[in-house]
Amino acid sequence: MAERHGLKAILDIYPITEGHVLILSRSHASHLEQLSAQEHTELFQFAHQIGKRMFDVMDDVSDYTLVVNNGHDAGQHIPHVHIHLIPRRKGDSLRFYWRLMTRFINPLGGKKRVQQLAEWQRRWRMHGNYTDGSAR
């Protein structure tokens, strides 16, 4: 979806809300403290830039939730540093917390989820590439 200096932004395949983005570190580390100070700063700057673009890509988004599960005991499912950017819409709190608790156990979500991911990928592409050095 987007890349900058080896950092990657991808769509979450088990989104809490539509358009849920993961910002991945370039280093193979499980905890923020294992990143260099420079990569830590770049990771959060990239998340900030993707967050700003989110409002252009998704018309109905009013805010976003930023989450870091720093290690297995904090709820990290993949042992790689990443930031969740979760789009929020007015009045979505009940659905947000329900999906937070159940997003990995939906047996009916497969085909629909693939279609939704393809649509969000298309929307991000419509707003231009975002790779090393380029910004919107």
Accessible surface in RSA format (square Angstrom, percent):
REM  Atomic radii and reference values for relative SASA: ProtOr
REM  Chains: A
REM  Algorithm: Lee & Richards
REM  Probe-radius: 1.40
REM  Slices: 20
REM RES _ NUM      All-atoms   Total-Side   Main-Chain    Non-polar    All polar
REM                ABS   REL    ABS   REL    ABS   REL    ABS   REL    ABS   REL
RES MET A   1    53.05  27.5   0.47   0.3  52.59 125.2   4.94   4.2  48.11  63.7
RES ALA A   2     7.77   7.1   0.00   0.0   7.77  17.7   3.87   5.5   3.90  10.3
RES GLU A   3    62.25  35.7  62.20  47.1   0.04   0.1  10.92  21.1  51.33  41.9
RES ARG A   4    53.83  22.6  53.83  27.4   0.00   0.0   0.54   0.7  53.29  32.3
RES HIS A   5    90.38  49.4  76.79  53.4  13.59  34.8  57.26  59.0  33.12  38.5
RES GLY A   6    29.13  35.9   0.00   N/A  29.13  35.9  19.52  53.6   9.61  21.5
RES LEU A   7     1.40   0.8   1.40   1.0   0.00   0.0   1.40   1.0   0.00   0.0
RES LYS A   8    89.61  43.7  89.46  54.9   0.15   0.4  66.26  59.6  23.35  24.9
RES ALA A   9     0.19   0.2   0.00   0.0   0.19   0.4   0.00   0.0   0.19   0.5
RES ILE A  10    65.89  37.5  65.11  48.5   0.78   1.9  65.89  47.4   0.00   0.0
RES LEU A  11    19.43  10.8   8.93   6.4  10.50  26.4   8.93   6.3  10.50  28.3
RES ASP A  12     9.16   6.4   8.62   8.6   0.54   1.3   0.38   0.9   8.78   8.8
RES ILE A  13   101.09  57.5  99.36  74.0   1.73   4.2  99.36  71.5   1.73   4.7
RES TYR A  14    70.38  32.9  70.31  40.0   0.06   0.2  29.77  22.4  40.61  50.1
RES PRO A  15    17.42  12.7  15.84  14.4   1.58   5.7  15.84  13.1   1.58   9.8
RES ILE A  16     4.67   2.7   4.03   3.0   0.63   1.5   4.04   2.9   0.63   1.7
RES THR A  17    10.49   7.5   7.71   7.8   2.78   6.6  10.49  14.1   0.00   0.0
RES GLU A  18    69.48  39.9  65.27  49.4   4.21  10.0  15.66  30.3  53.82  43.9
RES GLY A  19     2.61   3.2   0.00   N/A   2.61   3.2   0.51   1.4   2.10   4.7
RES HIS A  20     1.00   0.5   0.00   0.0   1.00   2.6   0.00   0.0   1.00   1.2
RES VAL A  21     0.00   0.0   0.00   0.0   0.00   0.0   0.00   0.0   0.00   0.0
RES LEU A  22    24.66  13.7  24.66  17.6   0.00   0.0  24.66  17.3   0.00   0.0
RES ILE A  23     0.00   0.0   0.00   0.0   0.00   0.0   0.00   0.0   0.00   0.0
RES LEU A  24    39.53  22.0  39.53  28.3   0.00   0.0  39.53  27.8   0.00   0.0
RES SER A  25     5.50   4.6   0.00   0.0   5.50  12.7   0.00   0.0   5.50   7.7
RES ARG A  26    87.10  36.6  66.24  33.8  20.86  49.7  41.00  56.0  46.10  27.9
RES SER A  27    42.05  35.5  34.37  45.9   7.69  17.7  21.28  45.3  20.77  29.1
RES HIS A  28   172.35  94.2 136.01  94.5  36.34  93.0 101.07 104.2  71.28  82.9
RES ALA A  29    11.52  10.6   5.91   9.1   5.60  12.7  11.52  16.2   0.00   0.0
RES SER A  30    27.85  23.5  25.48  34.0   2.37   5.5  13.47  28.7  14.39  20.2
RES HIS A  31    64.43  35.2  64.43  44.8   0.00   0.0  44.73  46.1  19.70  22.9
RES LEU A  32    28.54  15.9  26.44  18.9   2.10   5.3  26.59  18.7   1.95   5.2
RES GLU A  33   133.92  76.9  99.35  75.2  34.56  82.3  75.85 146.7  58.07  47.4
RES GLN A  34   110.87  62.0  76.84  56.2  34.03  81.0  37.61  80.1  73.26  55.6
RES LEU A  35    15.28   8.5   0.00   0.0  15.28  38.4   1.02   0.7  14.26  38.4
RES SER A  36    67.35  56.9  50.24  67.1  17.10  39.4  54.54 116.1  12.81  17.9
RES ALA A  37    86.29  79.3  69.14 106.7  17.15  39.0  77.05 108.5   9.24  24.5
RES GLN A  38   120.88  67.6 111.29  81.3   9.59  22.8  40.99  87.2  79.89  60.6
RES GLU A  39     5.15   3.0   5.15   3.9   0.00   0.0   0.86   1.7   4.28   3.5
RES HIS A  40    69.65  38.1  69.65  48.4   0.00   0.0  45.07  46.4  24.58  28.6
RES THR A  41    69.39  49.4  64.81  65.7   4.58  10.9  43.61  58.6  25.78  39.0
RES GLU A  42    30.75  17.7  30.45  23.0   0.30   0.7  14.29  27.6  16.46  13.4
RES LEU A  43     0.00   0.0   0.00   0.0   0.00   0.0   0.00   0.0   0.00   0.0
RES PHE A  44    63.73  31.9  58.50  36.2   5.23  13.6  59.00  35.8   4.73  13.5
RES GLN A  45    91.56  51.2  88.88  65.0   2.67   6.4  29.27  62.3  62.29  47.2
RES PHE A  46     0.11   0.1   0.11   0.1   0.00   0.0   0.11   0.1   0.00   0.0
RES ALA A  47     0.61   0.6   0.53   0.8   0.08   0.2   0.53   0.7   0.08   0.2
RES HIS A  48   100.84  55.1  96.95  67.4   3.89  10.0  67.80  69.9  33.04  38.4
RES GLN A  49    45.20  25.3  44.19  32.3   1.01   2.4  12.53  26.7  32.67  24.8
RES ILE A  50     0.00   0.0   0.00   0.0   0.00   0.0   0.00   0.0   0.00   0.0
RES GLY A  51     0.00   0.0   0.00   N/A   0.00   0.0   0.00   0.0   0.00   0.0
RES LYS A  52   124.48  60.7 114.97  70.5   9.51  22.6  67.41  60.7  57.07  60.8
RES ARG A  53    11.73   4.9  11.10   5.7   0.64   1.5  10.12  13.8   1.62   1.0
RES MET A  54     0.00   0.0   0.00   0.0   0.00   0.0   0.00   0.0   0.00   0.0
RES PHE A  55    85.75  42.9  71.07  44.0  14.68  38.2  71.29  43.2  14.45  41.4
RES ASP A  56    63.99  44.8  51.00  50.8  12.99  30.7   7.99  18.8  56.01  55.9
RES VAL A  57     6.72   4.4   0.01   0.0   6.72  16.2   0.01   0.0   6.72  18.2
RES MET A  58     0.41   0.2   0.00   0.0   0.41   1.0   0.00   0.0   0.41   0.5
RES ASP A  59   140.09  98.1 107.75 107.2  32.34  76.5  39.33  92.6 100.76 100.5
RES ASP A  60    86.49  60.6  66.80  66.5  19.69  46.6  47.06 110.8  39.42  39.3
RES VAL A  61    12.02   7.9   0.00   0.0  12.02  29.0   0.17   0.1  11.85  32.1
RES SER A  62    60.90  51.5  39.52  52.7  21.39  49.3  40.64  86.5  20.26  28.4
RES ASP A  63    89.81  62.9  88.82  88.4   1.00   2.4  19.47  45.8  70.34  70.1
RES TYR A  64    65.74  30.7  41.79  23.8  23.95  62.3  20.83  15.7  44.92  55.4
RES THR A  65    36.60  26.0  32.13  32.6   4.47  10.7  28.58  38.4   8.02  12.1
RES LEU A  66    79.77  44.4  55.10  39.4  24.66  62.0  55.10  38.7  24.66  66.4
RES VAL A  67    47.20  31.1  43.37  39.3   3.83   9.2  47.20  41.0   0.00   0.0
RES VAL A  68    43.45  28.6  16.80  15.2  26.64  64.2  16.80  14.6  26.64  72.3
RES ASN A  69    34.24  23.6  31.61  30.5   2.63   6.3   0.54   1.3  33.71  32.6
RES ASN A  70    45.33  31.3  33.21  32.1  12.12  29.2  16.62  40.0  28.71  27.7
RES GLY A  71     1.38   1.7   0.00   N/A   1.38   1.7   1.38   3.8   0.00   0.0
RES HIS A  72   150.24  82.1 137.36  95.5  12.88  33.0  94.63  97.5  55.61  64.7
RES ASP A  73   147.08 103.0 107.99 107.5  39.10  92.4  43.59 102.6 103.49 103.2
RES ALA A  74    55.11  50.7  26.73  41.3  28.37  64.5  39.61  55.8  15.50  41.1
RES GLY A  75    34.69  42.8   0.00   N/A  34.69  42.8  31.55  86.6   3.14   7.0
RES GLN A  76    10.61   5.9   4.24   3.1   6.37  15.2   0.57   1.2  10.04   7.6
RES HIS A  77   121.69  66.5  91.78  63.8  29.90  76.5  61.47  63.4  60.21  70.1
RES ILE A  78   112.58  64.1 112.47  83.8   0.11   0.3 112.47  81.0   0.11   0.3
RES PRO A  79   103.92  75.7  88.37  80.6  15.55  56.5  89.49  73.9  14.43  89.7
RES HIS A  80    30.97  16.9  30.97  21.5   0.00   0.0  20.23  20.8  10.74  12.5
RES VAL A  81     1.83   1.2   1.02   0.9   0.81   2.0   1.83   1.6   0.00   0.0
RES HIS A  82    15.54   8.5  14.32  10.0   1.22   3.1   2.97   3.1  12.56  14.6
RES ILE A  83     0.00   0.0   0.00   0.0   0.00   0.0   0.00   0.0   0.00   0.0
RES HIS A  84     8.94   4.9   8.94   6.2   0.00   0.0   6.74   6.9   2.20   2.6
RES LEU A  85     0.00   0.0   0.00   0.0   0.00   0.0   0.00   0.0   0.00   0.0
RES ILE A  86     2.58   1.5   2.58   1.9   0.00   0.0   2.58   1.9   0.00   0.0
RES PRO A  87     0.00   0.0   0.00   0.0   0.00   0.0   0.00   0.0   0.00   0.0
RES ARG A  88    37.07  15.6  37.07  18.9   0.00   0.0  12.32  16.8  24.75  15.0
RES ARG A  89    41.48  17.4  37.73  19.2   3.76   8.9  34.65  47.4   6.83   4.1
RES LYS A  90   197.30  96.3 165.17 101.3  32.13  76.5 116.24 104.6  81.06  86.3
RES GLY A  91    80.41  99.2   0.00   N/A  80.41  99.2  40.30 110.6  40.11  89.8
RES ASP A  92    22.07  15.5  16.62  16.5   5.44  12.9  18.03  42.4   4.04   4.0
RES SER A  93    62.48  52.8  61.98  82.7   0.50   1.2  31.80  67.7  30.68  43.0
RES LEU A  94   155.68  86.7 148.29 106.1   7.39  18.6 152.81 107.3   2.87   7.7
RES ARG A  95   136.79  57.4 130.40  66.5   6.39  15.2  57.80  79.0  79.00  47.9
RES PHE A  96     8.28   4.1   8.28   5.1   0.00   0.0   8.28   5.0   0.00   0.0
RES TYR A  97   123.90  57.8 122.93  69.9   0.97   2.5  82.48  62.0  41.42  51.1
RES TRP A  98   164.25  65.9 159.50  77.2   4.75  11.1 141.34  75.4  22.91  37.2
RES ARG A  99    32.74  13.7  32.74  16.7   0.00   0.0   9.68  13.2  23.06  14.0
RES LEU A 100    82.11  45.7  66.31  47.4  15.80  39.7  66.31  46.6  15.80  42.5
RES MET A 101   151.69  78.6 122.78  81.3  28.90  68.8  99.84  84.9  51.85  68.7
RES THR A 102    20.33  14.5  19.64  19.9   0.69   1.6  17.76  23.9   2.57   3.9
RES ARG A 103    20.32   8.5  17.04   8.7   3.28   7.8   0.03   0.0  20.29  12.3
RES PHE A 104    93.40  46.7  67.19  41.6  26.21  68.2  67.20  40.7  26.20  75.0
RES ILE A 105   126.38  71.9 106.23  79.1  20.14  48.6 114.24  82.3  12.14  32.9
RES ASN A 106    71.48  49.3  52.43  50.7  19.05  45.9  15.38  37.0  56.10  54.2
RES PRO A 107   123.08  89.7  82.52  75.2  40.56 147.4  96.21  79.4  26.87 167.0
RES LEU A 108   159.88  89.0 133.84  95.8  26.04  65.5 139.79  98.2  20.09  54.1
RES GLY A 109     8.84  10.9   0.00   N/A   8.84  10.9   8.79  24.1   0.05   0.1
RES GLY A 110    34.71  42.8   0.00   N/A  34.71  42.8  29.23  80.2   5.48  12.3
RES LYS A 111   163.47  79.7 149.76  91.9  13.71  32.6  98.40  88.6  65.07  69.3
RES LYS A 112   132.22  64.5 129.34  79.4   2.89   6.9  73.71  66.3  58.52  62.3
RES ARG A 113    52.52  22.1  51.52  26.3   1.00   2.4  10.31  14.1  42.21  25.6
RES VAL A 114    98.03  64.5  96.73  87.6   1.30   3.1  97.12  84.4   0.91   2.5
RES GLN A 115   104.93  58.7  95.54  69.8   9.39  22.4  40.74  86.7  64.18  48.7
RES GLN A 116    49.91  27.9  46.74  34.2   3.18   7.6  23.23  49.5  26.68  20.2
RES LEU A 117    33.00  18.4  32.22  23.1   0.78   2.0  32.50  22.8   0.50   1.4
RES ALA A 118    63.08  58.0  49.00  75.6  14.08  32.0  56.84  80.0   6.24  16.5
RES GLU A 119    59.96  34.4  56.19  42.5   3.77   9.0  35.28  68.2  24.68  20.2
RES TRP A 120    13.25   5.3  13.25   6.4   0.00   0.0  10.09   5.4   3.16   5.1
RES GLN A 121    38.23  21.4  38.23  27.9   0.00   0.0  20.03  42.6  18.20  13.8
RES ARG A 122   115.77  48.6 112.08  57.1   3.69   8.8  68.33  93.4  47.44  28.7
RES ARG A 123    73.94  31.0  73.94  37.7   0.00   0.0   7.80  10.7  66.14  40.1
RES TRP A 124     3.79   1.5   2.26   1.1   1.53   3.6   2.48   1.3   1.31   2.1
RES ARG A 125   160.15  67.2 143.30  73.0  16.85  40.1  49.55  67.7 110.60  67.0
RES MET A 126   125.27  64.9  85.89  56.8  39.38  93.8  83.54  71.0  41.73  55.3
RES HIS A 127    38.23  20.9  30.14  21.0   8.09  20.7  17.04  17.6  21.19  24.7
RES GLY A 128    36.09  44.5   0.00   N/A  36.09  44.5  32.02  87.9   4.07   9.1
RES ASN A 129   127.18  87.7 102.73  99.3  24.44  58.9  19.70  47.4 107.48 103.9
RES TYR A 130     4.90   2.3   3.93   2.2   0.96   2.5   2.85   2.1   2.04   2.5
RES THR A 131    69.07  49.1  69.07  70.0   0.00   0.0  46.68  62.7  22.39  33.8
RES ASP A 132    83.09  58.2  62.69  62.4  20.39  48.2  27.31  64.3  55.77  55.6
RES GLY A 133    67.58  83.3   0.00   N/A  67.58  83.3  36.07  99.0  31.51  70.6
RES SER A 134    47.27  39.9  38.61  51.5   8.66  19.9  45.59  97.1   1.68   2.3
RES ALA A 135    81.30  74.8  45.77  70.6  35.53  80.8  47.74  67.2  33.56  88.9
RES ARG A 136   165.35  69.4  99.09  50.5  66.26 157.8  53.72  73.4 111.62  67.7
END  Absolute sums over single chains surface
CHAIN  1 A     8068.4       6567.0       1501.4       4697.0       3371.4
END  Absolute sums over all chains
TOTAL          8068.4       6567.0       1501.4       4697.0       3371.4
